[in-house]
Amino acid sequence: MQPIVDRLTAEYSDRVTFRALNAQDGGEGQNLFASVRLPGHPGYVIYNGNQIEIYRGFGVIAEADLRQAIETALIAE
C-alpha cells in the first residue's frame, strides 16, 4: 500500500494533509487507531475540511477507491 499512498500524497499534498501513524507504537498511533475504532491495519480515515468523516477502510484498498474518497472529501468542503 505504501507506493499507492506515496503517489496520492504527491498528487494531493497541496490540498490534503496526510498523516502516517504506527498502530502498534504504544503511543500516538495506537491511541488514534483506538479512538477512531479502526479494526485493522493499514487503516485509512478521510475527513473533509469540516472534519466530517467521508471514508473509512482498512487492509489492501484499490488506489482508485482511495483517490475517489479524496476527491469526494475535497468536493464536500
Rosetta constraint file for C-alpha pairs under 8 A:
AtomPair CA 1 CA 5 HARMONIC 6.28 0.50
AtomPair CA 1 CA 60 HARMONIC 6.61 0.50
AtomPair CA 1 CA 61 HARMONIC 7.67 0.50
AtomPair CA 2 CA 6 HARMONIC 5.97 0.50
AtomPair CA 3 CA 7 HARMONIC 6.21 0.50
AtomPair CA 4 CA 8 HARMONIC 6.25 0.50
AtomPair CA 4 CA 63 HARMONIC 6.05 0.50
AtomPair CA 5 CA 9 HARMONIC 5.96 0.50
AtomPair CA 6 CA 10 HARMONIC 6.20 0.50
AtomPair CA 7 CA 11 HARMONIC 6.16 0.50
AtomPair CA 8 CA 12 HARMONIC 5.94 0.50
AtomPair CA 8 CA 13 HARMONIC 7.86 0.50
AtomPair CA 8 CA 67 HARMONIC 7.17 0.50
AtomPair CA 9 CA 13 HARMONIC 5.18 0.50
AtomPair CA 9 CA 16 HARMONIC 7.95 0.50
AtomPair CA 9 CA 18 HARMONIC 6.78 0.50
AtomPair CA 12 CA 16 HARMONIC 5.63 0.50
AtomPair CA 13 CA 17 HARMONIC 6.41 0.50
AtomPair CA 13 CA 18 HARMONIC 7.43 0.50
AtomPair CA 21 CA 28 HARMONIC 7.55 0.50
AtomPair CA 21 CA 29 HARMONIC 4.74 0.50
AtomPair CA 22 CA 29 HARMONIC 4.83 0.50
AtomPair CA 22 CA 30 HARMONIC 6.65 0.50
AtomPair CA 23 CA 29 HARMONIC 4.73 0.50
AtomPair CA 23 CA 30 HARMONIC 4.26 0.50
AtomPair CA 23 CA 31 HARMONIC 7.76 0.50
AtomPair CA 23 CA 32 HARMONIC 7.78 0.50
AtomPair CA 23 CA 33 HARMONIC 6.02 0.50
AtomPair CA 23 CA 41 HARMONIC 7.27 0.50
AtomPair CA 24 CA 29 HARMONIC 6.88 0.50
AtomPair CA 24 CA 30 HARMONIC 5.39 0.50
AtomPair CA 25 CA 29 HARMONIC 6.12 0.50
AtomPair CA 25 CA 30 HARMONIC 5.90 0.50
AtomPair CA 26 CA 30 HARMONIC 5.59 0.50
AtomPair CA 26 CA 31 HARMONIC 7.60 0.50
AtomPair CA 27 CA 31 HARMONIC 6.02 0.50
AtomPair CA 28 CA 32 HARMONIC 6.04 0.50
AtomPair CA 29 CA 33 HARMONIC 6.16 0.50
AtomPair CA 30 CA 34 HARMONIC 6.27 0.50
AtomPair CA 31 CA 35 HARMONIC 6.08 0.50
AtomPair CA 32 CA 36 HARMONIC 6.19 0.50
AtomPair CA 33 CA 37 HARMONIC 5.90 0.50
AtomPair CA 33 CA 38 HARMONIC 5.47 0.50
AtomPair CA 34 CA 38 HARMONIC 6.53 0.50
AtomPair CA 38 CA 43 HARMONIC 6.43 0.50
AtomPair CA 38 CA 57 HARMONIC 7.97 0.50
AtomPair CA 38 CA 58 HARMONIC 7.35 0.50
AtomPair CA 39 CA 58 HARMONIC 7.48 0.50
AtomPair CA 40 CA 58 HARMONIC 5.84 0.50
AtomPair CA 40 CA 59 HARMONIC 6.77 0.50
AtomPair CA 41 CA 58 HARMONIC 5.56 0.50
AtomPair CA 41 CA 59 HARMONIC 5.62 0.50
AtomPair CA 42 CA 58 HARMONIC 5.43 0.50
AtomPair CA 42 CA 59 HARMONIC 5.20 0.50
AtomPair CA 42 CA 60 HARMONIC 7.47 0.50
AtomPair CA 43 CA 56 HARMONIC 7.63 0.50
AtomPair CA 43 CA 57 HARMONIC 5.80 0.50
AtomPair CA 43 CA 58 HARMONIC 4.04 0.50
AtomPair CA 43 CA 59 HARMONIC 6.38 0.50
AtomPair CA 44 CA 55 HARMONIC 7.64 0.50
AtomPair CA 44 CA 56 HARMONIC 5.60 0.50
AtomPair CA 44 CA 57 HARMONIC 5.22 0.50
AtomPair CA 44 CA 58 HARMONIC 5.94 0.50
AtomPair CA 45 CA 53 HARMONIC 7.07 0.50
AtomPair CA 45 CA 54 HARMONIC 7.66 0.50
AtomPair CA 45 CA 55 HARMONIC 5.64 0.50
AtomPair CA 45 CA 56 HARMONIC 4.54 0.50
AtomPair CA 45 CA 57 HARMONIC 6.67 0.50
AtomPair CA 46 CA 53 HARMONIC 5.90 0.50
AtomPair CA 46 CA 54 HARMONIC 5.57 0.50
AtomPair CA 46 CA 55 HARMONIC 5.02 0.50
AtomPair CA 46 CA 56 HARMONIC 6.51 0.50
AtomPair CA 46 CA 69 HARMONIC 7.17 0.50
AtomPair CA 46 CA 70 HARMONIC 6.96 0.50
AtomPair CA 46 CA 73 HARMONIC 7.18 0.50
AtomPair CA 47 CA 51 HARMONIC 5.21 0.50
AtomPair CA 47 CA 52 HARMONIC 5.18 0.50
AtomPair CA 47 CA 53 HARMONIC 4.30 0.50
AtomPair CA 47 CA 54 HARMONIC 5.27 0.50
AtomPair CA 47 CA 55 HARMONIC 7.05 0.50
AtomPair CA 47 CA 73 HARMONIC 6.29 0.50
AtomPair CA 48 CA 52 HARMONIC 5.52 0.50
AtomPair CA 48 CA 53 HARMONIC 6.58 0.50
AtomPair CA 48 CA 54 HARMONIC 6.50 0.50
AtomPair CA 48 CA 73 HARMONIC 4.44 0.50
AtomPair CA 48 CA 74 HARMONIC 6.23 0.50
AtomPair CA 48 CA 76 HARMONIC 6.25 0.50
AtomPair CA 48 CA 77 HARMONIC 5.60 0.50
AtomPair CA 49 CA 73 HARMONIC 7.45 0.50
AtomPair CA 49 CA 74 HARMONIC 7.42 0.50
AtomPair CA 49 CA 76 HARMONIC 7.81 0.50
AtomPair CA 49 CA 77 HARMONIC 5.08 0.50
AtomPair CA 50 CA 77 HARMONIC 6.22 0.50
AtomPair CA 54 CA 69 HARMONIC 6.88 0.50
AtomPair CA 54 CA 72 HARMONIC 7.35 0.50
AtomPair CA 54 CA 73 HARMONIC 6.01 0.50
AtomPair CA 55 CA 69 HARMONIC 6.02 0.50
AtomPair CA 57 CA 61 HARMONIC 7.53 0.50
AtomPair CA 61 CA 65 HARMONIC 6.83 0.50
AtomPair CA 61 CA 66 HARMONIC 7.11 0.50
AtomPair CA 62 CA 66 HARMONIC 6.62 0.50
AtomPair CA 63 CA 67 HARMONIC 6.06 0.50
AtomPair CA 64 CA 68 HARMONIC 6.05 0.50
AtomPair CA 65 CA 69 HARMONIC 6.24 0.50
AtomPair CA 66 CA 70 HARMONIC 6.24 0.50
AtomPair CA 67 CA 71 HARMONIC 6.18 0.50
AtomPair CA 68 CA 72 HARMONIC 6.05 0.50
AtomPair CA 69 CA 73 HARMONIC 6.18 0.50
AtomPair CA 70 CA 74 HARMONIC 6.23 0.50
AtomPair CA 71 CA 75 HARMONIC 6.25 0.50
AtomPair CA 72 CA 76 HARMONIC 6.07 0.50
AtomPair CA 73 CA 77 HARMONIC 6.55 0.50
